[in-house]
């Protein structure tokens, strides 16, 4: 099994306004923390992005990873295993 990248299109870059650019910047910061294994910080950053389903999903993943027995090991590559569509 190989990881599959899932992208969310939010609009054309040249047509993006401040709200879209802000969302992308905040999401990138949160995703960076997630990929570094800073799950508590990442959850807070994702939670700070209102009205965004992807951010809410990622915040939930972060909270799951801080639970005992669910923290990824040192070889974690940043992926999340989906078990259903």
C-alpha positions, 0 to 999 in steps of 0.5 A, a space after each residue: 500500500 502506498 500513500 495517496 495525496 488528497 488535495 482540497 482546491 479552494 480557488 485560483 491563486 490569482 483570484 484568491 482574496 485575503 480570506 483564502 490566503 489567510 486560510 492557506 497560510 494558517 493551514 500550512 503552519 498547522 500542517 507543518 506542526 503535524 508533520 513534525 509530530 507536534 500534535 498538541 500544537 497542531 491541534 490548537 492551530 487547526 482548531 483556530 481555523 473556523 468553518 473548515 472541515 479539513 482543519 477539523 478533521 486534522 485537529 481530530 487526528 492530532 488529538 487521537 495521536 496524543 492519546 496513550 498508545 496512539 502516538 506514532 513511532 519514530 519512523 512515522 511518515 506523516 500519513 494517516 491510514 483511512 479505513 473507509 471512504 
